[in-house]
């Protein structure tokens, strides 16, 4: 299959799992595993970006690419902010 279909497949099914577990019952039942599972969203935004970029969607690829960079930047910022909180 074309590469963009592979990235679409790698995005669709895990995102469906995230959708199905995005409720209060799942948060209570899964505990810390819910957060770990939903941390996959950061990785899945990159696969979504690659899916759209390889499918010749220039405008949407730029919009999603900006969003992915901002999300990744916020994750890195949060990580380093937490790390320096424990050092000080």
SULZINOR-V946283 format. One record per residue. N is the residue number from 1. RES is the residue in one letter. SS is DSSP state (alpha for helix, beta for strand, coil for the rest). PHI is phi in radians with two decimals (NA if undefined). PSI is psi as a letter, one per 20 degrees, with the letter a starting at -180 (NA if undefined). Layout:
# SULZINOR-V946283
n=(N/N)
res=(RES/RES)
ss=(SS/SS)
phi=(PHI/PHI)
psi=(PSI/PSI)
This chain:
# SULZINOR-V946283
n=(1/2/3/4/5/6/7/8/9/10/11/12/13/14/15/16/17/18/19/20/21/22/23/24/25/26/27/28/29/30/31/32/33/34/35/36/37/38/39/40/41/42/43/44/45/46/47/48/49/50/51/52/53/54/55/56/57/58/59/60/61/62/63/64/65/66/67/68/69/70/71/72/73/74/75/76/77/78/79/80/81/82/83/84/85/86/87/88)
res=(X/X/X/X/X/X/X/X/X/X/X/X/X/X/X/X/X/X/X/X/X/X/X/X/X/X/X/X/X/X/X/X/X/X/X/X/X/X/X/X/X/X/X/X/X/X/X/X/X/X/X/X/X/X/X/X/X/X/X/X/X/X/X/X/X/X/X/X/X/X/X/X/X/X/X/X/X/X/X/X/X/X/X/X/X/X/X/X)
ss=(coil/coil/alpha/alpha/alpha/alpha/alpha/alpha/alpha/alpha/alpha/alpha/alpha/alpha/alpha/alpha/alpha/alpha/alpha/alpha/coil/coil/coil/alpha/alpha/alpha/alpha/alpha/alpha/alpha/coil/alpha/alpha/alpha/alpha/alpha/alpha/alpha/coil/alpha/alpha/alpha/alpha/alpha/alpha/alpha/alpha/alpha/alpha/alpha/alpha/alpha/alpha/alpha/coil/coil/coil/alpha/alpha/alpha/alpha/alpha/alpha/alpha/alpha/alpha/alpha/alpha/alpha/alpha/alpha/alpha/alpha/alpha/alpha/alpha/alpha/alpha/alpha/alpha/alpha/alpha/alpha/alpha/alpha/alpha/alpha/coil)
phi=(NA/-1.05/-1.07/-1.16/-1.22/-1.10/-1.16/-1.12/-1.11/-1.19/-1.70/-1.08/-1.25/-1.15/-1.14/-1.11/-1.09/-1.11/-1.09/-1.21/-1.79/-1.62/-2.65/-1.13/-1.11/-1.11/-1.07/-1.17/-1.25/-1.50/1.05/-1.18/-1.22/-1.11/-1.12/-1.09/-1.11/-1.33/-1.21/-1.08/-1.01/-1.11/-1.23/-1.19/-1.14/-1.20/-1.18/-1.13/-1.02/-1.12/-1.06/-1.24/-1.14/-1.35/-1.66/1.06/-1.79/-1.02/-1.12/-1.17/-1.11/-1.16/-1.09/-1.16/-1.07/-1.11/-1.06/-1.10/-1.10/-1.15/-1.11/-1.14/-1.08/-1.18/-1.15/-1.13/-1.06/-1.07/-1.06/-1.23/-1.16/-1.13/-1.14/-1.27/-1.14/-1.42/-1.35/-1.20)
psi=(q/q/h/h/h/g/h/g/g/i/g/g/g/h/h/g/g/h/g/h/j/m/r/h/g/h/g/g/h/h/c/h/h/g/g/g/g/i/i/h/h/g/h/h/h/g/h/g/g/h/g/g/h/i/j/k/m/g/g/h/h/g/g/h/g/g/g/g/g/g/g/h/g/h/g/g/g/g/g/h/g/g/g/h/h/h/g/NA)
